[in-house]
Amino acid sequence: MIARNIYVPIMCFAGVVIGGYARANPAFANGSIPPYVWLLGLSLIFDFAMMALAGRIAIVPLTMNVRVFGFMSGVVLYMLMLHGFGVGPATS
C-alpha cells in the first residue's frame, strides 16, 4: 500500500469539511485554535496509524514533500471554502 494515495485525498476532504463547518459556524473559525491546525492534527493521527500498520503490512511511507503537499492542499481548499465560494451566512 502506498500511503500517499490515501493521505492527500483525506487531507483534501478534511480541508473541504473543515472549511464548510467554519463557514457555517463563524465562532469556530475565530476560536482560540485556528481551524487549519485541525488539519495538522489529522496529519499526525494519520502518521501514527501508518506507523502502527507498518509492522503488519508493507506500506510505502510518506515523504516530507507529500506531507507538505497534502497539508497545503487541505489548507488551500479550507481557504476556498471559507472565503471563495458564494456569500457567507447572513448577518443582521
Biopython code that builds the backbone (N, CA, C, O; Angstrom):
import numpy as np
from Bio.PDB.StructureBuilder import StructureBuilder

atoms = [
    (1, "MET", "N", (0.854, -1.170, 0.000)),
    (1, "MET", "CA", (0.000, 0.000, 0.000)),
    (1, "MET", "C", (0.899, 1.232, 0.000)),
    (1, "MET", "O", (1.918, 1.275, 0.689)),
    (2, "ILE", "N", (0.510, 2.213, -0.771)),
    (2, "ILE", "CA", (1.240, 3.476, -0.830)),
    (2, "ILE", "C", (0.445, 4.507, -0.036)),
    (2, "ILE", "O", (-0.693, 4.822, -0.383)),
    (3, "ALA", "N", (1.040, 5.023, 1.015)),
    (3, "ALA", "CA", (0.333, 5.904, 1.944)),
    (3, "ALA", "C", (-0.105, 7.211, 1.289)),
    (3, "ALA", "O", (-1.137, 7.771, 1.660)),
    (4, "ARG", "N", (0.664, 7.700, 0.323)),
    (4, "ARG", "CA", (0.299, 8.997, -0.288)),
    (4, "ARG", "C", (-0.996, 8.919, -1.075)),
    (4, "ARG", "O", (-1.677, 9.929, -1.250)),
    (5, "ASN", "N", (-1.350, 7.710, -1.560)),
    (5, "ASN", "CA", (-2.596, 7.551, -2.304)),
    (5, "ASN", "C", (-3.817, 7.710, -1.405)),
    (5, "ASN", "O", (-4.926, 7.924, -1.895)),
    (6, "ILE", "N", (-3.621, 7.607, -0.114)),
    (6, "ILE", "CA", (-4.700, 7.780, 0.854)),
    (6, "ILE", "C", (-4.595, 9.142, 1.527)),
    (6, "ILE", "O", (-5.607, 9.797, 1.774)),
    (7, "TYR", "N", (-3.372, 9.565, 1.822)),
    (7, "TYR", "CA", (-3.142, 10.773, 2.614)),
    (7, "TYR", "C", (-3.639, 12.047, 1.931)),
    (7, "TYR", "O", (-4.375, 12.825, 2.537)),
    (8, "VAL", "N", (-3.247, 12.264, 0.689)),
    (8, "VAL", "CA", (-3.605, 13.507, 0.002)),
    (8, "VAL", "C", (-5.125, 13.643, -0.147)),
    (8, "VAL", "O", (-5.655, 14.713, 0.151)),
    (9, "PRO", "N", (-5.855, 12.604, -0.596)),
    (9, "PRO", "CA", (-7.321, 12.752, -0.660)),
    (9, "PRO", "C", (-7.968, 12.985, 0.708)),
    (9, "PRO", "O", (-8.940, 13.733, 0.805)),
    (10, "ILE", "N", (-7.449, 12.362, 1.756)),
    (10, "ILE", "CA", (-8.003, 12.586, 3.096)),
    (10, "ILE", "C", (-7.796, 14.039, 3.514)),
    (10, "ILE", "O", (-8.704, 14.660, 4.066)),
    (11, "MET", "N", (-6.622, 14.579, 3.259)),
    (11, "MET", "CA", (-6.361, 15.963, 3.633)),
    (11, "MET", "C", (-7.219, 16.933, 2.814)),
    (11, "MET", "O", (-7.695, 17.937, 3.344)),
    (12, "CYS", "N", (-7.416, 16.641, 1.537)),
    (12, "CYS", "CA", (-8.280, 17.498, 0.708)),
    (12, "CYS", "C", (-9.721, 17.446, 1.212)),
    (12, "CYS", "O", (-10.374, 18.481, 1.342)),
    (13, "PHE", "N", (-10.208, 16.252, 1.493)),
    (13, "PHE", "CA", (-11.571, 16.103, 2.012)),
    (13, "PHE", "C", (-11.724, 16.824, 3.349)),
    (13, "PHE", "O", (-12.726, 17.500, 3.585)),
    (14, "ALA", "N", (-10.728, 16.676, 4.220)),
    (14, "ALA", "CA", (-10.782, 17.340, 5.525)),
    (14, "ALA", "C", (-10.764, 18.853, 5.367)),
    (14, "ALA", "O", (-11.455, 19.551, 6.109)),
    (15, "GLY", "N", (-9.997, 19.375, 4.426)),
    (15, "GLY", "CA", (-9.978, 20.814, 4.186)),
    (15, "GLY", "C", (-11.337, 21.336, 3.767)),
    (15, "GLY", "O", (-11.760, 22.404, 4.209)),
    (16, "VAL", "N", (-12.028, 20.584, 2.911)),
    (16, "VAL", "CA", (-13.365, 20.982, 2.470)),
    (16, "VAL", "C", (-14.355, 20.916, 3.633)),
    (16, "VAL", "O", (-15.162, 21.828, 3.815)),
    (17, "VAL", "N", (-14.295, 19.847, 4.414)),
    (17, "VAL", "CA", (-15.230, 19.679, 5.543)),
    (17, "VAL", "C", (-14.992, 20.757, 6.604)),
    (17, "VAL", "O", (-15.943, 21.377, 7.079)),
    (18, "ILE", "N", (-13.741, 20.981, 6.975)),
    (18, "ILE", "CA", (-13.439, 21.987, 7.994)),
    (18, "ILE", "C", (-13.788, 23.382, 7.489)),
    (18, "ILE", "O", (-14.300, 24.205, 8.248)),
    (19, "GLY", "N", (-13.517, 23.653, 6.212)),
    (19, "GLY", "CA", (-13.879, 24.949, 5.639)),
    (19, "GLY", "C", (-15.378, 25.177, 5.617)),
    (19, "GLY", "O", (-15.850, 26.275, 5.911)),
    (20, "GLY", "N", (-16.130, 24.135, 5.267)),
    (20, "GLY", "CA", (-17.585, 24.254, 5.272)),
    (20, "GLY", "C", (-18.138, 24.466, 6.662)),
    (20, "GLY", "O", (-19.060, 25.257, 6.860)),
    (21, "TYR", "N", (-17.571, 23.753, 7.633)),
    (21, "TYR", "CA", (-18.024, 23.912, 9.018)),
    (21, "TYR", "C", (-17.663, 25.300, 9.558)),
    (21, "TYR", "O", (-18.460, 25.929, 10.255)),
    (22, "ALA", "N", (-16.465, 25.765, 9.232)),
    (22, "ALA", "CA", (-16.043, 27.099, 9.693)),
    (22, "ALA", "C", (-16.880, 28.188, 9.040)),
    (22, "ALA", "O", (-17.134, 29.226, 9.653)),
    (23, "ARG", "N", (-17.311, 27.964, 7.804)),
    (23, "ARG", "CA", (-18.159, 28.945, 7.127)),
    (23, "ARG", "C", (-19.547, 28.990, 7.757)),
    (23, "ARG", "O", (-20.132, 30.063, 7.902)),
    (24, "ALA", "N", (-20.070, 27.830, 8.130)),
    (24, "ALA", "CA", (-21.397, 27.771, 8.740)),
    (24, "ALA", "C", (-21.384, 28.249, 10.185)),
    (24, "ALA", "O", (-22.393, 28.751, 10.681)),
    (25, "ASN", "N", (-20.245, 28.096, 10.867)),
    (25, "ASN", "CA", (-20.114, 28.483, 12.277)),
    (25, "ASN", "C", (-18.922, 29.418, 12.441)),
    (25, "ASN", "O", (-17.814, 28.959, 12.718)),
    (26, "PRO", "N", (-19.131, 30.720, 12.276)),
    (26, "PRO", "CA", (-18.009, 31.669, 12.358)),
    (26, "PRO", "C", (-17.287, 31.650, 13.703)),
    (26, "PRO", "O", (-16.109, 32.002, 13.770)),
    (27, "ALA", "N", (-17.964, 31.249, 14.768)),
    (27, "ALA", "CA", (-17.299, 31.177, 16.075)),
    (27, "ALA", "C", (-16.183, 30.131, 16.047)),
    (27, "ALA", "O", (-15.159, 30.297, 16.710)),
    (28, "PHE", "N", (-16.378, 29.063, 15.287)),
    (28, "PHE", "CA", (-15.342, 28.035, 15.148)),
    (28, "PHE", "C", (-14.129, 28.598, 14.406)),
    (28, "PHE", "O", (-12.985, 28.331, 14.775)),
    (29, "ALA", "N", (-14.391, 29.378, 13.358)),
    (29, "ALA", "CA", (-13.301, 29.950, 12.566)),
    (29, "ALA", "C", (-12.511, 30.986, 13.361)),
    (29, "ALA", "O", (-11.321, 31.182, 13.111)),
    (30, "ASN", "N", (-13.158, 31.646, 14.312)),
    (30, "ASN", "CA", (-12.494, 32.680, 15.100)),
    (30, "ASN", "C", (-12.115, 32.210, 16.490)),
    (30, "ASN", "O", (-11.828, 33.026, 17.365)),
    (31, "GLY", "N", (-12.113, 30.905, 16.701)),
    (31, "GLY", "CA", (-11.814, 30.346, 18.018)),
    (31, "GLY", "C", (-10.348, 30.454, 18.383)),
    (31, "GLY", "O", (-9.540, 30.988, 17.624)),
    (32, "SER", "N", (-10.017, 29.941, 19.551)),
    (32, "SER", "CA", (-8.641, 30.028, 20.035)),
    (32, "SER", "C", (-7.689, 29.121, 19.257)),
    (32, "SER", "O", (-6.489, 29.389, 19.195)),
    (33, "ILE", "N", (-8.219, 28.049, 18.663)),
    (33, "ILE", "CA", (-7.411, 27.156, 17.832)),
    (33, "ILE", "C", (-7.814, 27.396, 16.382)),
    (33, "ILE", "O", (-8.964, 27.141, 16.025)),
    (34, "PRO", "N", (-6.906, 27.878, 15.534)),
    (34, "PRO", "CA", (-7.258, 28.102, 14.133)),
    (34, "PRO", "C", (-7.666, 26.780, 13.467)),
    (34, "PRO", "O", (-7.056, 25.746, 13.740)),
    (35, "PRO", "N", (-8.671, 26.798, 12.613)),
    (35, "PRO", "CA", (-9.159, 25.556, 12.014)),
    (35, "PRO", "C", (-8.119, 24.780, 11.213)),
    (35, "PRO", "O", (-8.195, 23.553, 11.141)),
    (36, "TYR", "N", (-7.151, 25.466, 10.609)),
    (36, "TYR", "CA", (-6.148, 24.710, 9.854)),
    (36, "TYR", "C", (-5.262, 23.869, 10.761)),
    (36, "TYR", "O", (-4.601, 22.946, 10.287)),
    (37, "VAL", "N", (-5.235, 24.167, 12.046)),
    (37, "VAL", "CA", (-4.473, 23.331, 12.988)),
    (37, "VAL", "C", (-5.118, 21.953, 13.105)),
    (37, "VAL", "O", (-4.439, 20.966, 13.389)),
    (38, "TRP", "N", (-6.444, 21.887, 12.882)),
    (38, "TRP", "CA", (-7.109, 20.585, 12.884)),
    (38, "TRP", "C", (-6.558, 19.712, 11.760)),
    (38, "TRP", "O", (-6.511, 18.489, 11.894)),
    (39, "LEU", "N", (-6.144, 20.325, 10.658)),
    (39, "LEU", "CA", (-5.520, 19.558, 9.580)),
    (39, "LEU", "C", (-4.177, 18.979, 10.024)),
    (39, "LEU", "O", (-3.834, 17.853, 9.663)),
    (40, "LEU", "N", (-3.420, 19.745, 10.802)),
    (40, "LEU", "CA", (-2.157, 19.208, 11.342)),
    (40, "LEU", "C", (-2.422, 18.039, 12.276)),
    (40, "LEU", "O", (-1.699, 17.043, 12.261)),
    (41, "GLY", "N", (-3.472, 18.168, 13.096)),
    (41, "GLY", "CA", (-3.836, 17.067, 13.995)),
    (41, "GLY", "C", (-4.237, 15.823, 13.225)),
    (41, "GLY", "O", (-3.853, 14.712, 13.592)),
    (42, "LEU", "N", (-5.004, 16.001, 12.163)),
    (42, "LEU", "CA", (-5.395, 14.862, 11.329)),
    (42, "LEU", "C", (-4.177, 14.225, 10.689)),
    (42, "LEU", "O", (-4.092, 13.001, 10.595)),
    (43, "SER", "N", (-3.226, 15.049, 10.245)),
    (43, "SER", "CA", (-1.996, 14.534, 9.667)),
    (43, "SER", "C", (-1.202, 13.707, 10.680)),
    (43, "SER", "O", (-0.659, 12.654, 10.346)),
    (44, "LEU", "N", (-1.144, 14.192, 11.908)),
    (44, "LEU", "CA", (-0.446, 13.451, 12.963)),
    (44, "LEU", "C", (-1.118, 12.111, 13.241)),
    (44, "LEU", "O", (-0.440, 11.093, 13.382)),
    (45, "ILE", "N", (-2.437, 12.107, 13.320)),
    (45, "ILE", "CA", (-3.171, 10.857, 13.547)),
    (45, "ILE", "C", (-2.929, 9.885, 12.395)),
    (45, "ILE", "O", (-2.739, 8.690, 12.622)),
    (46, "PHE", "N", (-2.935, 10.391, 11.163)),
    (46, "PHE", "CA", (-2.676, 9.542, 10.003)),
    (46, "PHE", "C", (-1.279, 8.939, 10.085)),
    (46, "PHE", "O", (-1.106, 7.749, 9.821)),
    (47, "ASP", "N", (-0.283, 9.739, 10.446)),
    (47, "ASP", "CA", (1.084, 9.228, 10.578)),
    (47, "ASP", "C", (1.171, 8.132, 11.633)),
    (47, "ASP", "O", (1.802, 7.097, 11.415)),
    (48, "PHE", "N", (0.536, 8.366, 12.776)),
    (48, "PHE", "CA", (0.550, 7.340, 13.823)),
    (48, "PHE", "C", (-0.115, 6.055, 13.353)),
    (48, "PHE", "O", (0.374, 4.964, 13.647)),
    (49, "ALA", "N", (-1.216, 6.168, 12.630)),
    (49, "ALA", "CA", (-1.904, 4.974, 12.120)),
    (49, "ALA", "C", (-1.035, 4.238, 11.108)),
    (49, "ALA", "O", (-0.979, 3.009, 11.119)),
    (50, "MET", "N", (-0.363, 4.969, 10.244)),
    (50, "MET", "CA", (0.507, 4.318, 9.254)),
    (50, "MET", "C", (1.710, 3.646, 9.926)),
    (50, "MET", "O", (2.148, 2.582, 9.488)),
    (51, "MET", "N", (2.243, 4.262, 10.985)),
    (51, "MET", "CA", (3.347, 3.623, 11.720)),
    (51, "MET", "C", (2.881, 2.336, 12.393)),
    (51, "MET", "O", (3.610, 1.345, 12.426)),
    (52, "ALA", "N", (1.666, 2.360, 12.928)),
    (52, "ALA", "CA", (1.136, 1.161, 13.574)),
    (52, "ALA", "C", (0.892, 0.053, 12.551)),
    (52, "ALA", "O", (1.121, -1.121, 12.841)),
    (53, "LEU", "N", (0.429, 0.421, 11.360)),
    (53, "LEU", "CA", (0.174, -0.578, 10.324)),
    (53, "LEU", "C", (1.445, -1.086, 9.657)),
    (53, "LEU", "O", (1.446, -2.171, 9.075)),
    (54, "ALA", "N", (2.520, -0.319, 9.734)),
    (54, "ALA", "CA", (3.767, -0.688, 9.054)),
    (54, "ALA", "C", (4.322, -2.013, 9.562)),
    (54, "ALA", "O", (4.999, -2.721, 8.817)),
    (55, "GLY", "N", (4.050, -2.354, 10.800)),
    (55, "GLY", "CA", (4.515, -3.626, 11.338)),
    (55, "GLY", "C", (3.731, -4.815, 10.815)),
    (55, "GLY", "O", (4.210, -5.947, 10.875)),
    (56, "ARG", "N", (2.533, -4.574, 10.302)),
    (56, "ARG", "CA", (1.664, -5.670, 9.858)),
    (56, "ARG", "C", (1.641, -5.851, 8.351)),
    (56, "ARG", "O", (1.627, -6.978, 7.856)),
    (57, "ILE", "N", (1.636, -4.744, 7.620)),
    (57, "ILE", "CA", (1.575, -4.816, 6.163)),
    (57, "ILE", "C", (2.667, -3.924, 5.574)),
    (57, "ILE", "O", (3.195, -3.035, 6.241)),
    (58, "ALA", "N", (2.988, -4.183, 4.315)),
    (58, "ALA", "CA", (4.018, -3.385, 3.643)),
    (58, "ALA", "C", (3.422, -2.049, 3.224)),
    (58, "ALA", "O", (2.486, -2.002, 2.426)),
    (59, "ILE", "N", (3.964, -0.969, 3.762)),
    (59, "ILE", "CA", (3.492, 0.381, 3.463)),
    (59, "ILE", "C", (4.674, 1.208, 2.988)),
    (59, "ILE", "O", (5.738, 1.215, 3.608)),
    (60, "VAL", "N", (4.469, 1.899, 1.884)),
    (60, "VAL", "CA", (5.473, 2.864, 1.431)),
    (60, "VAL", "C", (5.224, 4.134, 2.228)),
    (60, "VAL", "O", (4.162, 4.741, 2.089)),
    (61, "PRO", "N", (6.181, 4.559, 3.066)),
    (61, "PRO", "CA", (5.935, 5.707, 3.947)),
    (61, "PRO", "C", (5.824, 7.018, 3.184)),
    (61, "PRO", "O", (6.233, 7.133, 2.028)),
    (62, "LEU", "N", (5.260, 7.997, 3.868)),
    (62, "LEU", "CA", (5.132, 9.335, 3.302)),
    (62, "LEU", "C", (6.475, 10.052, 3.331)),
    (62, "LEU", "O", (7.221, 9.961, 4.306)),
    (63, "THR", "N", (6.769, 10.755, 2.263)),
    (63, "THR", "CA", (7.938, 11.619, 2.279)),
    (63, "THR", "C", (7.496, 12.991, 2.799)),
    (63, "THR", "O", (6.300, 13.273, 2.870)),
    (64, "MET", "N", (8.434, 13.818, 3.151)),
    (64, "MET", "CA", (8.097, 15.146, 3.648)),
    (64, "MET", "C", (7.432, 15.976, 2.549)),
    (64, "MET", "O", (6.546, 16.784, 2.831)),
    (65, "ASN", "N", (7.854, 15.781, 1.308)),
    (65, "ASN", "CA", (7.227, 16.513, 0.202)),
    (65, "ASN", "C", (5.738, 16.191, 0.101)),
    (65, "ASN", "O", (4.925, 17.087, -0.126)),
    (66, "VAL", "N", (5.379, 14.932, 0.264)),
    (66, "VAL", "CA", (3.972, 14.532, 0.185)),
    (66, "VAL", "C", (3.207, 15.091, 1.376)),
    (66, "VAL", "O", (2.065, 15.529, 1.233)),
    (67, "ARG", "N", (3.826, 15.079, 2.545)),
    (67, "ARG", "CA", (3.166, 15.656, 3.731)),
    (67, "ARG", "C", (2.859, 17.137, 3.521)),
    (67, "ARG", "O", (1.750, 17.589, 3.805)),
    (68, "VAL", "N", (3.837, 17.888, 3.025)),
    (68, "VAL", "CA", (3.643, 19.316, 2.794)),
    (68, "VAL", "C", (2.590, 19.535, 1.710)),
    (68, "VAL", "O", (1.722, 20.395, 1.855)),
    (69, "PHE", "N", (2.662, 18.762, 0.627)),
    (69, "PHE", "CA", (1.683, 18.898, -0.448)),
    (69, "PHE", "C", (0.268, 18.589, 0.047)),
    (69, "PHE", "O", (-0.668, 19.317, -0.280)),
    (70, "GLY", "N", (0.101, 17.524, 0.826)),
    (70, "GLY", "CA", (-1.211, 17.179, 1.347)),
    (70, "GLY", "C", (-1.751, 18.231, 2.293)),
    (70, "GLY", "O", (-2.922, 18.600, 2.212)),
    (71, "PHE", "N", (-0.898, 18.722, 3.199)),
    (71, "PHE", "CA", (-1.331, 19.747, 4.147)),
    (71, "PHE", "C", (-1.690, 21.035, 3.426)),
    (71, "PHE", "O", (-2.726, 21.636, 3.709)),
    (72, "MET", "N", (-0.846, 21.465, 2.499)),
    (72, "MET", "CA", (-1.114, 22.710, 1.776)),
    (72, "MET", "C", (-2.359, 22.580, 0.906)),
    (72, "MET", "O", (-3.106, 23.547, 0.756)),
    (73, "SER", "N", (-2.595, 21.409, 0.333)),
    (73, "SER", "CA", (-3.823, 21.192, -0.437)),
    (73, "SER", "C", (-5.047, 21.345, 0.460)),
    (73, "SER", "O", (-6.034, 21.973, 0.079)),
    (74, "GLY", "N", (-4.969, 20.764, 1.655)),
    (74, "GLY", "CA", (-6.071, 20.897, 2.605)),
    (74, "GLY", "C", (-6.291, 22.337, 3.025)),
    (74, "GLY", "O", (-7.435, 22.779, 3.135)),
    (75, "VAL", "N", (-5.213, 23.081, 3.261)),
    (75, "VAL", "CA", (-5.334, 24.484, 3.676)),
    (75, "VAL", "C", (-5.916, 25.329, 2.541)),
    (75, "VAL", "O", (-6.762, 26.189, 2.785)),
    (76, "VAL", "N", (-5.473, 25.095, 1.309)),
    (76, "VAL", "CA", (-5.995, 25.859, 0.175)),
    (76, "VAL", "C", (-7.489, 25.589, 0.005)),
    (76, "VAL", "O", (-8.261, 26.520, -0.222)),
    (77, "LEU", "N", (-7.902, 24.330, 0.111)),
    (77, "LEU", "CA", (-9.329, 24.016, -0.005)),
    (77, "LEU", "C", (-10.115, 24.584, 1.170)),
    (77, "LEU", "O", (-11.254, 25.018, 1.002)),
    (78, "TYR", "N", (-9.518, 24.584, 2.349)),
    (78, "TYR", "CA", (-10.164, 25.207, 3.509)),
    (78, "TYR", "C", (-10.398, 26.696, 3.246)),
    (78, "TYR", "O", (-11.491, 27.213, 3.479)),
    (79, "MET", "N", (-9.366, 27.374, 2.763)),
    (79, "MET", "CA", (-9.486, 28.810, 2.477)),
    (79, "MET", "C", (-10.507, 29.081, 1.377)),
    (79, "MET", "O", (-11.262, 30.050, 1.456)),
    (80, "LEU", "N", (-10.534, 28.237, 0.358)),
    (80, "LEU", "CA", (-11.522, 28.411, -0.708)),
    (80, "LEU", "C", (-12.943, 28.221, -0.172)),
    (80, "LEU", "O", (-13.853, 28.965, -0.539)),
    (81, "MET", "N", (-13.126, 27.238, 0.682)),
    (81, "MET", "CA", (-14.454, 27.023, 1.262)),
    (81, "MET", "C", (-14.848, 28.187, 2.155)),
    (81, "MET", "O", (-16.009, 28.595, 2.171)),
    (82, "LEU", "N", (-13.902, 28.714, 2.884)),
    (82, "LEU", "CA", (-14.200, 29.775, 3.836)),
    (82, "LEU", "C", (-14.404, 31.126, 3.155)),
    (82, "LEU", "O", (-15.315, 31.870, 3.519)),
    (83, "HIS", "N", (-13.573, 31.447, 2.182)),
    (83, "HIS", "CA", (-13.583, 32.788, 1.606)),
    (83, "HIS", "C", (-13.969, 32.847, 0.130)),
    (83, "HIS", "O", (-14.340, 33.911, -0.365)),
    (84, "GLY", "N", (-13.888, 31.738, -0.567)),
    (84, "GLY", "CA", (-14.000, 31.807, -2.009)),
    (84, "GLY", "C", (-15.346, 31.512, -2.610)),
    (84, "GLY", "O", (-15.664, 32.060, -3.666)),
    (85, "PHE", "N", (-16.153, 30.679, -1.998)),
    (85, "PHE", "CA", (-17.382, 30.224, -2.635)),
    (85, "PHE", "C", (-18.595, 30.953, -2.096)),
    (85, "PHE", "O", (-18.912, 30.858, -0.910)),
    (86, "GLY", "N", (-19.276, 31.685, -2.973)),
    (86, "GLY", "CA", (-20.551, 32.298, -2.623)),
    (86, "GLY", "C", (-20.453, 33.340, -1.528)),
    (86, "GLY", "O", (-19.372, 33.807, -1.170)),
    (87, "VAL", "N", (-21.604, 33.684, -1.014)),
    (87, "VAL", "CA", (-21.672, 34.627, 0.099)),
    (87, "VAL", "C", (-21.767, 33.852, 1.381)),
    (87, "VAL", "O", (-22.305, 32.745, 1.413)),
    (88, "GLY", "N", (-21.249, 34.429, 2.438)),
    (88, "GLY", "CA", (-21.254, 33.774, 3.742)),
    (88, "GLY", "C", (-22.630, 33.746, 4.367)),
    (88, "GLY", "O", (-23.603, 34.172, 3.746)),
    (89, "PRO", "N", (-22.726, 33.250, 5.584)),
    (89, "PRO", "CA", (-24.005, 33.225, 6.276)),
    (89, "PRO", "C", (-24.540, 34.642, 6.478)),
    (89, "PRO", "O", (-23.777, 35.593, 6.645)),
    (90, "ALA", "N", (-25.847, 34.756, 6.458)),
    (90, "ALA", "CA", (-26.480, 36.073, 6.603)),
    (90, "ALA", "C", (-26.206, 36.647, 7.985)),
    (90, "ALA", "O", (-26.375, 35.968, 8.998)),
    (91, "THR", "N", (-25.784, 37.894, 8.014)),
    (91, "THR", "CA", (-25.574, 38.584, 9.278)),
    (91, "THR", "C", (-26.466, 39.802, 9.317)),
    (91, "THR", "O", (-26.486, 40.591, 8.373)),
    (92, "SER", "N", (-27.198, 39.963, 10.390)),
    (92, "SER", "CA", (-28.062, 41.148, 10.506)),
    (92, "SER", "C", (-28.028, 41.714, 11.885)),
    (92, "SER", "O", (-28.695, 42.712, 12.160)),
]
sb = StructureBuilder()
sb.init_structure("model")
sb.init_model(0)
sb.init_chain("A")
sb.init_seg("    ")
for serial, (resi, resn, name, xyz) in enumerate(atoms, 1):
    if name == "N":
        sb.init_residue(resn, " ", resi, " ")
    sb.init_atom(name, np.array(xyz, "f"), 0.0, 1.0, " ", f" {name:<3s}", serial, name[0])
structure = sb.get_structure()
